[in-house]
Amino acid sequence: MEQKALLKRVVDFHKASFDNSYDTMTMVQSQSEKIVESLWDQSHRSTKDAQGAFSQWAAVCRKSREDFKRAVDNGYEKLIALFGEDSGLEPLKAKKQEKMASEKKEPQKQEKTKEK
């Protein structure tokens, strides 16, 4: 049981890391897109065809990025389903709450035994 809990925590950490990295990559690509578009707009030698080609390329990159994210999220869902719900594992927040509740009860039990 401990191994499954540890594995679940590792997968949750990895998913959070991936999500943060993906969000960062998305922001960088969006900013790069905006910069290139503003350069195209300010350039006197650029043509509408070139701008259209860049816009199409940027749209394909965005769609590919979203498809990749969907595929990775689908993989995480399958991995979690493999050992998550039916294994009896609880979310980490619930475990922390149970641990805090048990820590509160233990000092009360110790006080009662000292009184006797």
DSSP file (Angstrom, degrees, kcal/mol; ACC not computed):
  #  RESIDUE AA STRUCTURE BP1 BP2  ACC     N-H-->O    O-->H-N    N-H-->O    O-->H-N    TCO  KAPPA ALPHA  PHI   PSI    X-CA   Y-CA   Z-CA
    1    1 A M     >        0   0    0      0, 0.0     4,-2.1     0, 0.0     5,-0.2   0.000 360.0 360.0 360.0 -38.9    0.0    0.0    0.0
    2    2 A E  H  >  +     0   0    0      1,-0.2     4,-2.6     2,-0.2     5,-0.2   0.884 360.0  54.0 -61.5 -39.0    2.9    2.4    0.8
    3    3 A Q  H  > S+     0   0    0      1,-0.2     4,-2.7     2,-0.2    -1,-0.2   0.898 108.0  48.9 -65.7 -39.9    4.3    1.8   -2.7
    4    4 A K  H  > S+     0   0    0      2,-0.2     4,-2.5     1,-0.2    -1,-0.2   0.907 111.9  49.1 -65.7 -40.7    1.1    2.7   -4.4
    5    5 A A  H  X S+     0   0    0     -4,-2.1     4,-2.2     2,-0.2    -2,-0.2   0.919 113.0  47.1 -64.7 -42.8    0.8    5.9   -2.3
    6    6 A L  H  X S+     0   0    0     -4,-2.6     4,-2.4     2,-0.2    -2,-0.2   0.920 112.2  50.0 -64.2 -43.6    4.3    6.9   -3.1
    7    7 A L  H  X S+     0   0    0     -4,-2.7     4,-2.6     1,-0.2    -2,-0.2   0.898 109.6  51.5 -62.3 -40.6    3.9    6.2   -6.8
    8    8 A K  H  X S+     0   0    0     -4,-2.5     4,-2.6     1,-0.2    -1,-0.2   0.908 109.8  49.2 -63.6 -41.6    0.7    8.3   -6.8
    9    9 A R  H  X S+     0   0    0     -4,-2.2     4,-2.4     2,-0.2    -2,-0.2   0.900 111.0  50.2 -64.1 -40.1    2.5   11.2   -5.2
   10   10 A V  H  X S+     0   0    0     -4,-2.4     4,-2.6     2,-0.2    -2,-0.2   0.920 112.0  47.3 -63.8 -43.5    5.3   10.9   -7.7
   11   11 A V  H  X S+     0   0    0     -4,-2.6     4,-2.7     2,-0.2    -2,-0.2   0.911 111.6  50.6 -65.0 -42.1    2.8   10.9  -10.6
   12   12 A D  H  X S+     0   0    0     -4,-2.6     4,-2.3     2,-0.2    -1,-0.2   0.911 112.2  47.5 -61.4 -42.1    1.0   13.9   -9.1
   13   13 A F  H  X S+     0   0    0     -4,-2.4     4,-2.4     2,-0.2    -2,-0.2   0.918 112.2  49.3 -64.0 -43.4    4.3   15.7   -8.8
   14   14 A H  H  X S+     0   0    0     -4,-2.6     4,-2.7     1,-0.2    -2,-0.2   0.901 110.9  49.9 -64.3 -40.5    5.3   14.9  -12.3
   15   15 A K  H  X S+     0   0    0     -4,-2.7     4,-2.8     2,-0.2    -1,-0.2   0.915 110.9  49.1 -64.6 -42.4    1.9   16.0  -13.7
   16   16 A A  H  X S+     0   0    0     -4,-2.3     4,-2.3     2,-0.2    -2,-0.2   0.906 111.9  49.4 -63.4 -40.7    2.2   19.3  -11.8
   17   17 A S  H  X S+     0   0    0     -4,-2.4     4,-2.5     2,-0.2    -2,-0.2   0.922 112.1  48.1 -63.4 -44.0    5.7   19.8  -13.2
   18   18 A F  H  X S+     0   0    0     -4,-2.7     4,-3.0     2,-0.2     5,-0.2   0.931 110.6  51.0 -62.3 -45.0    4.6   19.0  -16.7
   19   19 A D  H  X S+     0   0    0     -4,-2.8     4,-2.5     1,-0.2    -1,-0.2   0.913 111.8  47.2 -60.2 -43.0    1.6   21.4  -16.4
   20   20 A N  H  X S+     0   0    0     -4,-2.3     4,-2.2     2,-0.2    -1,-0.2   0.917 113.9  47.3 -64.5 -43.1    3.9   24.2  -15.2
   21   21 A S  H  X S+     0   0    0     -4,-2.5     4,-2.7     2,-0.2    -2,-0.2   0.907 112.3  50.1 -64.4 -41.6    6.4   23.6  -18.0
   22   22 A Y  H  X S+     0   0    0     -4,-3.0     4,-2.6     2,-0.2    -2,-0.2   0.921 110.2  49.6 -63.5 -44.2    3.7   23.4  -20.6
   23   23 A D  H  X S+     0   0    0     -4,-2.5     4,-2.2    -5,-0.2    -1,-0.2   0.901 112.0  48.8 -62.1 -40.6    2.2   26.7  -19.4
   24   24 A T  H  X S+     0   0    0     -4,-2.2     4,-2.4     2,-0.2    -2,-0.2   0.929 111.4  49.2 -63.6 -45.6    5.6   28.4  -19.5
   25   25 A M  H  X S+     0   0    0     -4,-2.7     4,-2.6     1,-0.2    -2,-0.2   0.896 110.2  52.0 -61.0 -40.6    6.2   27.1  -23.0
   26   26 A T  H  X S+     0   0    0     -4,-2.6     4,-2.4     1,-0.2    -1,-0.2   0.911 109.9  48.3 -63.0 -43.4    2.8   28.3  -24.1
   27   27 A M  H  X S+     0   0    0     -4,-2.2     4,-2.4     2,-0.2    -2,-0.2   0.920 112.1  48.9 -63.6 -43.3    3.5   31.8  -22.8
   28   28 A V  H  X S+     0   0    0     -4,-2.4     4,-2.4     1,-0.2    -2,-0.2   0.927 112.8  47.4 -63.2 -44.9    6.9   32.0  -24.4
   29   29 A Q  H  X S+     0   0    0     -4,-2.6     4,-2.3     2,-0.2    -1,-0.2   0.893 111.7  50.7 -65.4 -38.4    5.5   30.8  -27.8
   30   30 A S  H  X S+     0   0    0     -4,-2.4     4,-2.2     2,-0.2    -1,-0.2   0.918 111.6  47.5 -64.7 -42.8    2.7   33.3  -27.6
   31   31 A Q  H  X S+     0   0    0     -4,-2.4     4,-2.3     2,-0.2    -2,-0.2   0.902 111.1  51.2 -65.3 -40.0    5.0   36.2  -26.8
   32   32 A S  H  X S+     0   0    0     -4,-2.4     4,-2.6     1,-0.2     5,-0.2   0.906 109.0  52.1 -62.3 -41.1    7.3   35.1  -29.7
   33   33 A E  H  X S+     0   0    0     -4,-2.3     4,-2.5     1,-0.2    -2,-0.2   0.926 109.9  48.1 -59.2 -46.8    4.3   35.0  -32.0
   34   34 A K  H  X S+     0   0    0     -4,-2.2     4,-2.4     2,-0.2    -2,-0.2   0.893 111.4  50.5 -63.5 -40.0    3.4   38.6  -31.0
   35   35 A I  H  X S+     0   0    0     -4,-2.3     4,-2.2     2,-0.2    -2,-0.2   0.937 111.9  46.4 -64.2 -46.7    6.9   39.8  -31.5
   36   36 A V  H  X S+     0   0    0     -4,-2.6     4,-2.5     1,-0.2    -2,-0.2   0.902 111.8  51.9 -64.7 -39.9    7.2   38.3  -34.9
   37   37 A E  H  X S+     0   0    0     -4,-2.5     4,-2.3    -5,-0.2    -1,-0.2   0.912 109.9  48.4 -62.6 -41.6    3.8   39.7  -35.9
   38   38 A S  H  X S+     0   0    0     -4,-2.4     4,-1.9     2,-0.2    -1,-0.2   0.877 110.9  51.3 -67.8 -34.7    4.8   43.2  -34.8
   39   39 A L  H  X S+     0   0    0     -4,-2.2     4,-1.5     2,-0.2    -2,-0.2   0.908 109.8  49.9 -65.0 -40.8    8.0   42.9  -36.7
   40   40 A W  H  < S+     0   0    0     -4,-2.5     6,-0.2     1,-0.2    -2,-0.2   0.913 110.8  49.9 -61.9 -42.1    6.1   41.9  -39.8
   41   41 A D  H  < S+     0   0    0     -4,-2.3    -1,-0.2     1,-0.2    -2,-0.2   0.858 114.0  44.4 -66.1 -35.1    3.7   44.8  -39.4
   42   42 A Q  H  < S+     0   0    0     -4,-1.9     2,-0.3    -5,-0.1    -1,-0.2   0.681  93.0  95.7 -84.3 -18.9    6.6   47.3  -39.0
   43   43 A S     <  -     0   0    0     -4,-1.5     3,-0.3    -5,-0.1    -4,-0.0  -0.557  58.7-159.4 -76.9 133.4    8.6   45.9  -41.9
   44   44 A H  S    S+     0   0    0     -2,-0.3    -1,-0.1     1,-0.2    -4,-0.0   0.689  89.6  55.4 -83.0 -19.1    8.2   47.7  -45.2
   45   45 A R  S    S+     0   0    0      2,-0.1    -1,-0.2     0, 0.0     2,-0.1   0.513  82.4 106.8 -93.1  -5.1    9.4   44.8  -47.2
   46   46 A S        -     0   0    0     -3,-0.3     2,-0.3    -6,-0.2     3,-0.0  -0.445  57.9-146.2 -76.5 148.4    7.1   42.2  -45.9
   47   47 A T     >  -     0   0    0     -2,-0.1     4,-2.1     1,-0.1     5,-0.2  -0.710  23.2-116.7-110.0 163.7    4.3   40.9  -48.1
   48   48 A K  H  > S+     0   0    0     -2,-0.3     4,-2.6     1,-0.2     5,-0.2   0.846 115.9  57.2 -66.5 -32.9    0.8   39.8  -47.2
   49   49 A D  H  > S+     0   0    0      2,-0.2     4,-2.4     1,-0.2    -1,-0.2   0.912 107.0  47.7 -63.6 -42.0    1.6   36.3  -48.5
   50   50 A A  H  > S+     0   0    0      2,-0.2     4,-2.3     1,-0.2    -2,-0.2   0.910 112.7  48.5 -66.3 -41.6    4.5   36.1  -46.0
   51   51 A Q  H  X S+     0   0    0     -4,-2.1     4,-2.4     2,-0.2    -2,-0.2   0.904 111.6  50.2 -64.2 -40.3    2.4   37.3  -43.2
   52   52 A G  H  X S+     0   0    0     -4,-2.6     4,-2.3     2,-0.2    -2,-0.2   0.895 109.6  50.8 -64.4 -40.3   -0.4   34.8  -44.1
   53   53 A A  H  X S+     0   0    0     -4,-2.4     4,-2.5     2,-0.2    -2,-0.2   0.911 111.0  48.5 -64.1 -42.0    2.1   32.0  -44.2
   54   54 A F  H  X S+     0   0    0     -4,-2.3     4,-2.7     2,-0.2    -2,-0.2   0.915 110.6  51.1 -64.1 -41.7    3.4   32.9  -40.8
   55   55 A S  H  X S+     0   0    0     -4,-2.4     4,-2.1     1,-0.2    -2,-0.2   0.905 111.6  47.4 -62.3 -41.4   -0.1   33.1  -39.4
   56   56 A Q  H  X S+     0   0    0     -4,-2.3     4,-2.3     2,-0.2    -1,-0.2   0.918 112.2  49.7 -65.0 -42.9   -0.9   29.6  -40.8
   57   57 A W  H  X S+     0   0    0     -4,-2.5     4,-2.3     1,-0.2    -2,-0.2   0.910 110.9  49.7 -62.4 -42.5    2.3   28.2  -39.4
   58   58 A A  H  X S+     0   0    0     -4,-2.7     4,-2.4     1,-0.2    -1,-0.2   0.888 110.0  51.3 -64.2 -39.1    1.6   29.7  -36.0
   59   59 A A  H  X S+     0   0    0     -4,-2.1     4,-2.4     2,-0.2    -1,-0.2   0.899 109.7  49.5 -65.6 -40.1   -1.9   28.3  -36.0
   60   60 A V  H  X S+     0   0    0     -4,-2.3     4,-2.6     2,-0.2    -2,-0.2   0.908 110.7  50.5 -64.7 -41.3   -0.5   24.8  -36.9
   61   61 A C  H  X S+     0   0    0     -4,-2.3     4,-2.4     2,-0.2    -2,-0.2   0.918 110.7  49.2 -62.0 -43.3    2.0   25.1  -34.0
   62   62 A R  H  X S+     0   0    0     -4,-2.4     4,-2.3     2,-0.2    -2,-0.2   0.925 112.3  47.4 -61.7 -45.3   -0.8   26.1  -31.6
   63   63 A K  H  X S+     0   0    0     -4,-2.4     4,-2.4     1,-0.2    -2,-0.2   0.910 112.5  49.1 -64.4 -42.0   -3.0   23.2  -32.7
   64   64 A S  H  X S+     0   0    0     -4,-2.6     4,-2.4     2,-0.2    -1,-0.2   0.896 110.3  51.5 -63.7 -40.0   -0.1   20.7  -32.4
   65   65 A R  H  X S+     0   0    0     -4,-2.4     4,-2.1     2,-0.2    -2,-0.2   0.911 111.4  46.9 -63.2 -42.6    0.7   22.0  -28.9
   66   66 A E  H  X S+     0   0    0     -4,-2.3     4,-2.3     2,-0.2    -2,-0.2   0.879 111.1  51.5 -67.8 -38.2   -2.9   21.6  -27.8
   67   67 A D  H  X S+     0   0    0     -4,-2.4     4,-2.3     2,-0.2    -2,-0.2   0.905 109.8  50.4 -63.5 -41.0   -3.0   18.0  -29.3
   68   68 A F  H  X S+     0   0    0     -4,-2.4     4,-2.4     2,-0.2    -2,-0.2   0.921 110.1  49.4 -62.1 -44.6    0.2   17.2  -27.4
   69   69 A K  H  X S+     0   0    0     -4,-2.1     4,-2.6     1,-0.2     5,-0.2   0.910 110.7  50.3 -61.8 -42.8   -1.3   18.5  -24.2
   70   70 A R  H  X S+     0   0    0     -4,-2.3     4,-2.3     1,-0.2    -1,-0.2   0.911 110.7  49.6 -61.8 -42.1   -4.5   16.5  -24.7
   71   71 A A  H  X S+     0   0    0     -4,-2.3     4,-1.9     2,-0.2    -2,-0.2   0.907 112.4  46.8 -64.8 -41.8   -2.4   13.3  -25.4
   72   72 A V  H  X S+     0   0    0     -4,-2.4     4,-2.3     2,-0.2    -2,-0.2   0.919 112.3  49.7 -67.4 -43.1   -0.3   13.8  -22.2
   73   73 A D  H  X S+     0   0    0     -4,-2.6     4,-2.3     1,-0.2    -2,-0.2   0.894 109.6  52.3 -61.8 -39.1   -3.4   14.5  -20.1
   74   74 A N  H  X S+     0   0    0     -4,-2.3     4,-2.2    -5,-0.2    -1,-0.2   0.898 108.5  51.3 -62.7 -40.6   -5.0   11.4  -21.4
   75   75 A G  H  X S+     0   0    0     -4,-1.9     4,-2.3     2,-0.2    -2,-0.2   0.900 109.3  49.6 -63.7 -41.2   -1.9    9.4  -20.5
   76   76 A Y  H  X S+     0   0    0     -4,-2.3     4,-2.8     2,-0.2     5,-0.2   0.906 109.3  52.4 -64.4 -40.7   -2.0   10.7  -17.0
   77   77 A E  H  X S+     0   0    0     -4,-2.3     4,-2.4     1,-0.2    -2,-0.2   0.914 110.8  47.3 -61.3 -42.3   -5.7    9.8  -16.6
   78   78 A K  H  X S+     0   0    0     -4,-2.2     4,-1.5     2,-0.2    -1,-0.2   0.900 112.5  49.7 -65.7 -40.1   -5.0    6.3  -17.8
   79   79 A L  H  X S+     0   0    0     -4,-2.3     4,-1.1     2,-0.2    -2,-0.2   0.919 112.6  46.3 -65.5 -43.4   -2.1    6.0  -15.4
   80   80 A I  H  X S+     0   0    0     -4,-2.8     4,-2.9     1,-0.2     3,-0.4   0.897 111.3  52.3 -66.5 -39.3   -4.1    7.3  -12.4
   81   81 A A  H  < S+     0   0    0     -4,-2.4     5,-0.3    -5,-0.2    -1,-0.2   0.814 101.0  64.6 -64.7 -28.7   -7.0    5.0  -13.3
   82   82 A L  H  < S-     0   0    0     -4,-1.5    -1,-0.2     1,-0.2    -2,-0.2   0.887 129.8  -0.5 -62.6 -40.2   -4.6    2.1  -13.4
   83   83 A F  H  < S+     0   0    0     -4,-1.1     6,-0.2    -3,-0.4    -2,-0.2   0.352 118.5  78.9-131.8   6.0   -3.8    2.3   -9.7
   84   84 A G  S ><>S+     0   0    0     -4,-2.9     5,-1.0    -5,-0.2     3,-0.7   0.975  93.0  21.4 -86.5 -79.4   -5.8    5.2   -8.3
   85   85 A E  G > 5S+     0   0    0     -5,-0.3     3,-1.1     1,-0.2    -4,-0.1   0.892 124.2  45.2 -66.9 -45.1   -9.5    4.9   -7.5
   86   86 A D  G 3 5S+     0   0    0     -5,-0.3    -1,-0.2     1,-0.2    -2,-0.1   0.567 100.6  69.8 -79.5  -6.8   -9.8    1.1   -7.1
   87   87 A S  G < 5S-     0   0    0     -3,-0.7    -1,-0.2    -4,-0.1    -2,-0.2   0.544 108.7-115.8 -87.1  -5.1   -6.7    0.8   -4.9
   88   88 A G  T < 5 +     0   0    0     -3,-1.1     2,-0.2    -4,-0.3    -3,-0.1   0.592  61.2 153.4  84.2   9.7   -8.3    2.7   -2.0
   89   89 A L      < -     0   0    0     -5,-1.0    -1,-0.3    -6,-0.2    -2,-0.1  -0.489  31.3-148.8 -73.2 142.5   -5.9    5.6   -2.2
   90   90 A E        -     0   0    0     -2,-0.2     5,-0.1     1,-0.1    -1,-0.0  -0.748  28.5 -89.0-106.8 157.5   -7.3    8.8   -0.9
   91   91 A P     >  -     0   0    0      0, 0.0     4,-1.7     0, 0.0     3,-0.3  -0.267  39.4-113.1 -60.7 154.6   -6.3   12.3   -2.0
   92   92 A L  H  > S+     0   0    0      1,-0.2     4,-2.3     2,-0.2     5,-0.2   0.859 115.1  57.3 -61.2 -36.8   -3.3   13.8   -0.3
   93   93 A K  H  > S+     0   0    0      1,-0.2     4,-2.2     2,-0.2    -1,-0.2   0.902 105.9  50.1 -61.9 -40.6   -5.5   16.5    1.4
   94   94 A A  H  > S+     0   0    0     -3,-0.3     4,-2.3     1,-0.2    -1,-0.2   0.896 109.7  51.1 -65.5 -39.6   -7.7   13.9    3.0
   95   95 A K  H  X S+     0   0    0     -4,-1.7     4,-2.4     1,-0.2    -2,-0.2   0.907 109.4  50.2 -63.8 -41.1   -4.6   12.1    4.3
   96   96 A K  H  X S+     0   0    0     -4,-2.3     4,-2.4     1,-0.2    -1,-0.2   0.908 110.6  49.7 -63.7 -40.9   -3.2   15.3    5.8
   97   97 A Q  H  X S+     0   0    0     -4,-2.2     4,-2.2     1,-0.2    -1,-0.2   0.903 111.1  49.0 -65.0 -40.7   -6.6   16.0    7.5
   98   98 A E  H  X S+     0   0    0     -4,-2.3     4,-2.5     2,-0.2    -1,-0.2   0.905 111.0  50.4 -64.5 -40.3   -6.7   12.5    9.0
   99   99 A K  H  X S+     0   0    0     -4,-2.4     4,-2.1     1,-0.2    -2,-0.2   0.914 111.1  48.2 -64.7 -42.3   -3.2   12.8   10.3
  100  100 A M  H  X S+     0   0    0     -4,-2.4     4,-1.6     1,-0.2    -1,-0.2   0.893 111.8  50.0 -65.0 -38.9   -3.9   16.1   11.9
  101  101 A A  H  X S+     0   0    0     -4,-2.2     4,-1.6     1,-0.2    -2,-0.2   0.899 111.1  48.7 -66.3 -40.2   -7.1   14.7   13.5
  102  102 A S  H  X S+     0   0    0     -4,-2.5     4,-2.0     1,-0.2    -1,-0.2   0.856 108.8  53.6 -69.5 -32.9   -5.2   11.7   14.8
  103  103 A E  H  < S+     0   0    0     -4,-2.1    -1,-0.2     1,-0.2    -2,-0.2   0.851 108.0  50.9 -67.8 -33.3   -2.5   13.9   16.3
  104  104 A K  H  X S+     0   0    0     -4,-1.6     4,-0.9     1,-0.2    -1,-0.2   0.864 111.3  48.0 -70.2 -35.3   -5.1   15.9   18.1
  105  105 A K  H  X S+     0   0    0     -4,-1.6     4,-2.0     1,-0.2    -2,-0.2   0.856 102.5  62.8 -74.1 -35.8   -6.7   12.8   19.6
  106  106 A E  H  X S+     0   0    0     -4,-2.0     4,-2.2     1,-0.2     5,-0.2   0.911 101.1  49.4 -60.8 -46.6   -3.4   11.3   20.7
  107  107 A P  H  > S+     0   0    0      0, 0.0     4,-2.1     0, 0.0    -1,-0.2   0.879 110.1  53.0 -61.4 -34.0   -2.5   14.0   23.2
  108  108 A Q  H  X S+     0   0    0     -4,-0.9     4,-1.7     2,-0.2    -2,-0.2   0.898 109.2  48.6 -66.0 -39.2   -6.0   13.7   24.7
  109  109 A K  H  X S+     0   0    0     -4,-2.0     4,-1.9     1,-0.2    -1,-0.2   0.886 110.1  51.8 -66.0 -39.3   -5.5   10.0   25.2
  110  110 A Q  H  X S+     0   0    0     -4,-2.2     4,-1.7     1,-0.2    -2,-0.2   0.892 108.3  51.2 -65.4 -39.8   -2.1   10.6   26.8
  111  111 A E  H  X S+     0   0    0     -4,-2.1     4,-1.6     1,-0.2    -1,-0.2   0.882 108.8  51.5 -64.3 -39.5   -3.7   13.1   29.3
  112  112 A K  H  X S+     0   0    0     -4,-1.7     4,-1.2     1,-0.2    -1,-0.2   0.879 109.4  49.5 -65.5 -38.9   -6.4   10.6   30.3
  113  113 A T  H  < S+     0   0    0     -4,-1.9    -1,-0.2     1,-0.2    -2,-0.2   0.840 109.0  52.9 -70.6 -31.9   -3.9    7.9   31.0
  114  114 A K  H  < S+     0   0    0     -4,-1.7    -1,-0.2     1,-0.2    -2,-0.2   0.854 104.7  55.8 -69.8 -34.6   -1.8   10.3   33.1
  115  115 A E  H  <        0   0    0     -4,-1.6    -1,-0.2     1,-0.3    -2,-0.2   0.841 360.0 360.0 -66.9 -33.6   -4.9   11.2   35.2
  116  116 A K     <        0   0    0     -4,-1.2    -1,-0.3    -3,-0.0    -2,-0.2   0.498 360.0 360.0 -73.1 360.0   -5.5    7.5   36.1
